[in-house]
Amino acid sequence: MLTYNLYNLLKEELQNGSSDLVTRPSGQVIRERIERDVEKEKDGEVIALDFSQIGIIDYSCADEIVAKLVSRLLGGEYGDRYIILTGINENQKENIEVALERKELAVIAQMRDGRKVLLGSLNNYLKETLNFILKKEKITARDLSETMNLEANTSGTRLLNLHKKRLVKRIDEIRDGGRVWVYEKI
């Protein structure tokens, strides 16, 4: 996992002495910097946006940075890469969550106290499946089907949808003489 320290990016790009992410124009500058850096990363990379040294992030900046990054990630603009948030406090969580919910997006975040939470909007059955993956670390559609008593196509569809939302990684493995998709937490 790679970590992008947003405080350092803020200092480099805006050079205004602030630790706060406020205003849409400021968010656009930071997002564009992140996008330039993300393009250089290898496929399969998990990129953590570290908020631990950031003070506040207002709604417009949360929308410009987090919601647009996640939306473009889902649109395939960044290839096979993943984004998580780290070092989030409760105030930052609130504005980021509103920005994500308004666009029906979701991202995994690690709070400053170490808890992993889902920010944004995700239907209940996908939340349930994601929580299962987070506990197990990695599973196959067969594992999910057997454990949650689901039809095979239902478990496969749930896992594929979580992968398309970039909330879990999907890797190809050889098991029992055949190829199988394995889904793992990011």
C-alpha positions as CSV (number, residue, x, y, z in Angstrom):
1,M,0.0,0.0,0.0
2,L,1.2,3.5,-0.9
3,T,0.4,6.5,1.3
4,Y,-0.2,10.0,0.0
5,N,0.2,12.4,2.8
6,L,-2.4,15.1,2.0
7,Y,-0.8,17.6,4.4
8,N,2.5,17.4,2.4
9,L,0.6,17.7,-0.9
10,L,-1.3,20.7,0.5
11,K,2.0,22.4,1.5
12,E,3.6,21.6,-1.9
13,E,0.7,22.7,-4.1
14,L,-0.9,25.6,-2.3
15,Q,1.9,26.9,-0.2
16,N,-0.5,28.9,2.1
17,G,0.6,27.6,5.5
18,S,-2.8,26.0,6.2
19,S,-3.6,22.5,7.3
20,D,-7.2,22.8,6.3
21,L,-8.7,21.6,3.0
22,V,-11.3,24.2,2.1
23,T,-12.9,25.6,-1.1
24,R,-13.5,23.8,-4.3
25,P,-10.6,25.5,-6.2
26,S,-8.2,24.2,-3.5
27,G,-9.7,20.8,-3.7
28,Q,-9.3,20.8,-7.5
29,V,-5.6,21.6,-7.2
30,I,-5.0,18.8,-4.7
31,R,-7.1,16.3,-6.7
32,E,-5.2,17.1,-9.9
33,R,-1.9,16.5,-8.1
34,I,-3.2,13.1,-6.7
35,E,-4.4,12.1,-10.3
36,R,-0.9,12.9,-11.7
37,D,0.7,10.7,-9.0
38,V,-1.9,7.9,-9.3
39,E,-1.2,7.5,-13.1
40,K,2.4,6.6,-12.3
41,E,1.5,3.8,-9.9
42,K,1.4,0.1,-10.9
43,D,-1.9,-1.8,-11.5
44,G,-3.3,-3.4,-8.4
45,E,-1.9,-0.7,-6.1
46,V,-3.8,0.4,-3.0
47,I,-3.4,4.1,-2.4
48,A,-4.2,5.5,1.0
49,L,-5.0,9.2,1.2
50,D,-3.8,10.1,4.7
51,F,-5.8,12.8,6.4
52,S,-4.0,12.5,9.8
53,Q,-2.3,15.9,9.6
54,I,-5.3,17.7,8.0
55,G,-7.4,20.0,10.2
56,I,-10.8,20.4,8.6
57,I,-12.1,19.4,5.2
58,D,-15.3,21.2,4.0
59,Y,-18.0,19.7,1.9
60,S,-16.8,21.3,-1.4
61,C,-13.2,20.1,-0.9
62,A,-14.5,16.6,0.1
63,D,-16.6,16.5,-3.1
64,E,-13.8,17.8,-5.3
65,I,-11.1,15.5,-3.9
66,V,-12.7,12.3,-2.5
67,A,-16.0,12.0,-4.4
68,K,-14.5,12.9,-7.8
69,L,-11.5,10.6,-7.3
70,V,-13.8,7.7,-6.4
71,S,-16.1,8.5,-9.3
72,R,-13.3,8.5,-11.8
73,L,-11.8,5.4,-10.2
74,L,-15.1,3.6,-10.8
75,G,-15.2,5.0,-14.3
76,G,-11.9,3.2,-15.1
77,E,-9.8,6.4,-15.5
78,Y,-7.1,5.1,-13.1
79,G,-6.8,1.5,-14.3
80,D,-6.7,-1.3,-11.7
81,R,-6.0,0.8,-8.6
82,Y,-7.8,1.2,-5.3
83,I,-8.2,4.2,-3.0
84,I,-8.8,4.1,0.8
85,L,-8.8,6.9,3.3
86,T,-6.7,6.9,6.5
87,G,-6.3,9.1,9.6
88,I,-9.9,10.4,9.4
89,N,-11.4,12.2,12.4
90,E,-15.2,12.4,13.1
91,N,-15.5,15.9,11.6
92,Q,-13.8,15.0,8.4
93,K,-15.8,11.8,8.2
94,E,-19.1,13.8,8.2
95,N,-18.3,16.0,5.3
96,I,-16.6,13.3,3.2
97,E,-19.6,11.0,3.8
98,V,-22.1,13.6,2.7
99,A,-20.1,14.2,-0.5
100,L,-20.0,10.5,-1.2
101,E,-23.7,9.8,-0.4
102,R,-24.9,12.6,-2.7
103,K,-23.2,10.8,-5.6
104,E,-24.1,7.3,-4.3
105,L,-20.4,6.4,-3.9
106,A,-18.6,4.5,-1.2
107,V,-15.0,4.2,0.1
108,I,-13.3,2.4,3.0
109,A,-11.7,4.6,5.6
110,Q,-9.6,3.9,8.6
111,M,-10.4,6.3,11.5
112,R,-7.7,7.8,13.6
113,D,-8.6,5.3,16.4
114,G,-7.9,2.4,14.0
115,R,-11.5,1.4,13.2
116,K,-12.2,0.6,9.6
117,V,-15.5,2.1,8.4
118,L,-17.4,2.4,5.1
119,L,-18.1,5.9,4.1
120,G,-20.8,6.8,1.6
121,S,-23.7,4.8,0.1
122,L,-23.9,1.0,-0.3
123,N,-26.9,-1.2,-0.2
124,N,-27.4,-3.5,2.8
125,Y,-26.6,-6.8,1.2
126,L,-23.3,-5.5,-0.2
127,K,-22.5,-4.0,3.2
128,E,-23.1,-7.4,4.7
129,T,-20.9,-9.1,2.1
130,L,-18.1,-6.5,2.5
131,N,-18.1,-7.0,6.3
132,F,-17.8,-10.7,5.8
133,I,-14.8,-10.2,3.5
134,L,-13.2,-7.8,6.0
135,K,-13.4,-10.4,8.7
136,K,-12.2,-13.3,6.5
137,E,-9.6,-11.2,4.6
138,K,-10.2,-13.1,1.4
139,I,-12.9,-15.4,0.0
140,T,-14.3,-17.0,-3.2
141,A,-17.8,-17.0,-4.5
142,R,-18.1,-20.6,-3.3
143,D,-17.0,-19.7,0.2
144,L,-19.5,-16.9,0.3
145,S,-22.3,-19.1,-1.1
146,E,-21.7,-21.9,1.5
147,T,-21.2,-19.6,4.5
148,M,-24.2,-17.2,3.8
149,N,-26.4,-19.9,2.2
150,L,-26.7,-18.1,-1.1
151,E,-27.1,-19.3,-4.6
152,A,-23.8,-19.5,-6.5
153,N,-24.7,-16.8,-9.0
154,T,-25.9,-14.5,-6.2
155,S,-22.6,-14.7,-4.3
156,G,-20.6,-14.2,-7.5
157,T,-22.7,-11.1,-8.4
158,R,-22.2,-9.6,-5.0
159,L,-18.5,-10.1,-5.1
160,L,-18.2,-8.7,-8.6
161,N,-20.2,-5.7,-7.6
162,L,-17.9,-5.0,-4.6
163,H,-15.0,-5.3,-7.0
164,K,-16.5,-2.9,-9.5
165,K,-17.0,-0.4,-6.7
166,R,-13.2,-0.9,-5.9
167,L,-14.0,-1.9,-2.3
168,V,-12.3,-5.3,-2.7
169,K,-9.5,-6.6,-4.8
170,R,-10.0,-9.5,-7.2
171,I,-7.1,-11.9,-8.0
172,D,-6.9,-15.0,-10.2
173,E,-5.7,-18.1,-8.4
174,I,-5.3,-21.8,-9.3
175,R,-7.1,-24.0,-6.8
176,D,-8.0,-27.7,-7.1
177,G,-6.7,-27.8,-10.6
178,G,-8.8,-24.9,-11.9
179,R,-8.8,-21.1,-12.0
180,V,-10.9,-19.2,-9.5
181,W,-11.5,-15.6,-8.6
182,V,-10.5,-14.7,-5.1
183,Y,-11.7,-11.5,-3.5
184,E,-9.7,-9.9,-0.8
185,K,-9.9,-6.9,1.5
186,I,-8.0,-3.8,0.6
